[in-house]
C-alpha cells in the first residue's frame, strides 16, 4: 500500500474502529442465537454479517418506535438506503458499515426493501388469516435476511437462495410460537386466525384475555410442526454453501429448532414462560454443527421454493443487479471501493487483538493467585 494511502487509512482508523465496535455491541445485545452461530463464521463473512445485522436491528427499532410517524420512519430508512446504494451513506455507524457490505458484495436492494416491508407490517399490527399469509410475513422479516446471508457468502444459486429463505421463515415461525405470551401482552397475535377458529378460539376474544388452553397448545404445536418441515427442507441447502460457512448455518438451524423442542418439553405453554435453550445444550449443538458440517455435501434435491419466498429468489438476478448497481454508481464510487478490503481486514485485526487481550488478561489473573 502506498505511504500516503496507509497514512490516510491510519488517520481514519478511529471512527472505523468505533463503527465496527458499535455493530458488534448491537449484535451481542440482540439475538443470542445469531451471535453464538456467528462465531463459527469465517472472518471474511463475519464482518459483513455483523454490519448487516446492525443495520437491520436499528431499522427494526426505528420502525417499531415510529408510532404515528411510521410513514416518516419508513421514508427515512428508504432515503438512507438510497444514500448507501449511491456510495454516500449518512453519518450513522450502521450505514457506513452496510455501505461497505453493499459495495463489496453488490447486495440486492430488493432484499432490504422486503425487510423494511416486514417491519412496516409489524408496526401496523397486521394480523394473519392463513398459514400462507404468515409465510408472506416470515419471508419479509426473516427470509430476506437468509437470502442476504447466502449472498454475502458468495452463493448465487436459486436453489441455495430458496433454501436460505426457507430457513429464515422456519426460524420466524419458531419465534412466533415461542413468543405467543409476550406478543399477547403487547396486543399482538401472529398465529393464523383460521387455525385458531378451527380450534374453537375467537382471536379477538382470546387477545383480550390470553390463556393457555389445550386448544391453543394444539395451534402452537401445529406451527412448530410447520417450522420443522421447513427446517428439514432448508437443510438441503447447507451443503451448497462454502465449506467454511456450513457449520455456522447448521448451528443456527439446530439451535432454533431446539427452541421448538424446548417449548414442547415445557408443556407447550408460551404464556407461562419463554422457552430458552440451556447454555450447555447450545454448546453441544454448536459442537455437533462444527463436526457434522465437515462431511455435508451439496444436495441434488431440486424442490420448488416456498411460494412466499419465490419473489425474493427472482429478485436475486445477477444480470439485473449489475446494471442497477452501475446505474446507482455504488460500484464506481472509488473512495468507498478503496476502503472495502481495508475495513474488513481491520475487523479481522480487531478480533485477533481482542483474543490476545483476553488471553493476556486470563494469564494475569492466573499469576495473581
Buried (B, 14 or more C-beta within 10 A) or exposed (E): EEEEEEEBBEEBBEEBBEBBBBBBEBBEEBBBBBBBBBEBBBBBBBBBBBBBBBBBBBBBEBBEEBEEBBEEBBEBBEEBBEBBBBBBBBEBBBBBBBBBBBBBBBBBBBBBBBBBBBBBBBBEEBBBBEBEBBBBBBBBBBBBBBBBBBBBBEBEBBBBBBBBBBBBBBBBBBBBBBBBBEBBEEEBBBBBBBBBEEBEBEBEEBBEEBEBBEBBBBBBBBBBEBBBEBBEBBBBBBBBBEEBBBBBBBBBBBBBBBBBBBBBEBEBBBBEEBBBBEEEBBEBBBEBBBEBBEEBEBBEEEBEBBEBBBBBBEBBBEEEBEEBBEEBEBBEBEEBBBBBEBBBEBBBEBBEEEEEEEEEEEEEEEEEE
